[in-house]
Amino acid sequence: MLSHSDKPISVMIADDHPLLRSGIAAVLAADTGFSVVAEASDGEDAIEQYRRFRPDVTLMDLQMPGLNGIDATAAIRCLNPQARIIILTTFDGDVQVVRGLKAGASGYLLKNLARTELRDYIVSVHAGQRPLPSQVACNLANNFQSDTLSKREIEVLRCVAEGNSNQRVGQRLGLSEDTIKAHMKTILQKLDARDRTHAVMIAMRRGYWEN
């Protein structure tokens, strides 16, 4: 059983899926150590609800309509630099993890682990810890030495992911075909990819952009 103080930990849930929000709320309602004080369906709503209720811990979905979870996290941390926010997502890509942590998130919990680990995780974050699930930490460790793609390289690879040839990518980005070929060569080297398709798969898995 969790050990709590007399005052429950107040929690806000920000996710655009009502069923997920209600499921998490039900899990927390089963423990008197928690109190769900607010729910939000998008990033802008999360900022407003945080401003109103000032929860001890916020569970923030990564992908929401309008303002995404990372930007909403950064905005809430501007309101209160001490805000404790857990990114709650299906992503385990190391790039998105780093972005979330840089935005001020205290933790990062995969949705498939929420029911089994959620309560202990919230208590840890509320106590000032910054835990990472083993699966997420493993991805970070595996890619720690990997080179990071530049903004331009990500643009090129996203165009490639849409099925465009080097020539069409160059036309879209206002670059020569030779420049695109040079970018692709660098991308393949950085990601240690066999070919264009493999590079796209690696980039998506690591979370260079949202699916």
C-alpha positions, 0 to 999 in steps of 0.5 A, spaced: 500 500 500 502 507 498 504 511 504 501 518 503 500 524 507 493 526 510 492 530 504 491 527 498 495 528 492 491 533 487 492 530 480 490 533 473 489 529 467 490 532 460 488 527 454 484 528 448 481 521 449 475 521 454 475 513 455 483 514 457 481 520 462 476 516 465 480 510 466 486 513 469 481 517 474 478 510 476 485 508 477 486 514 482 479 514 485 481 507 488 486 510 492 484 515 497 491 518 497 489 521 490 484 526 488 483 528 481 481 535 481 481 537 473 481 534 466 483 537 460 482 535 452 487 539 449 494 543 451 490 550 451 485 547 456 490 544 460 494 550 461 487 554 463 485 548 468 492 548 471 492 556 472 485 554 476 486 548 480 494 548 481 494 540 481 500 537 485 501 533 479 499 533 472 499 527 467 500 530 460 498 526 453 504 528 448 499 528 442 493 532 443 489 537 438 492 544 437 497 545 442 501 539 444 503 536 450 510 538 450 508 545 448 503 545 454 508 543 459 513 548 457 507 553 458 505 550 465 512 551 467 512 558 465 506 559 470 510 555 475 517 553 475 515 548 480 510 544 477 510 537 476 508 534 470 508 527 467 508 526 460 503 520 459 504 517 452 505 511 447 511 514 444 518 511 447 522 514 442 528 517 445 528 524 441 521 525 444 523 523 451 529 529 451 524 534 448 519 533 454 524 533 459 527 539 456 520 542 456 520 541 464 517 534 465 519 531 471 517 524 468 515 520 462 510 514 463 508 509 457 500 508 457 501 501 457 504 501 463 499 506 466 494 501 470 500 497 473 505 503 475 501 509 475 500 510 482 507 509 485 510 513 479 505 519 481 508 518 488 515 518 486 514 525 482 510 528 487 516 527 492 521 530 487 524 524 484 525 524 476 524 517 474 524 513 467 520 507 466 526 502 464 523 501 457 524 509 456 531 509 459 533 503 455 532 507 449 535 513 451 541 509 453 542 505 447 541 512 443 545 516 447 551 516 443 547 517 436 548 523 432 542 528 432 539 529 426 538 537 424 532 541 423 533 541 415 535 533 415 528 532 419 525 536 413 528 532 408 527 525 411 519 527 412 519 529 405 522 522 403 517 518 408 511 521 404 514 518 398 517 523 394 524 522 390 530 526 391 528 531 386 521 532 388 524 533 395 529 539 393 523 542 389 519 542 395 524 545 400 527 549 395 534 545 394 538 542 389 537 535 388 545 534 389 544 537 396 538 533 398 542 527 396 548 529 400 543 530 406 540 523 405 547 520 405 549 524 412 542 521 414 543 514 413 550 515 416 547 518 422 542 513 423 546 507 421 540 506 416 541 501 410 537 505 406 531 510 405 526 506 408 530 504 414 532 511 415 524 513 415 523 507 420 528 509 425 527 516 425 519 515 426 521 509 432 526 514 435 520 520 435 523 525 430 516 527 428 509 525 431 505 519 427 
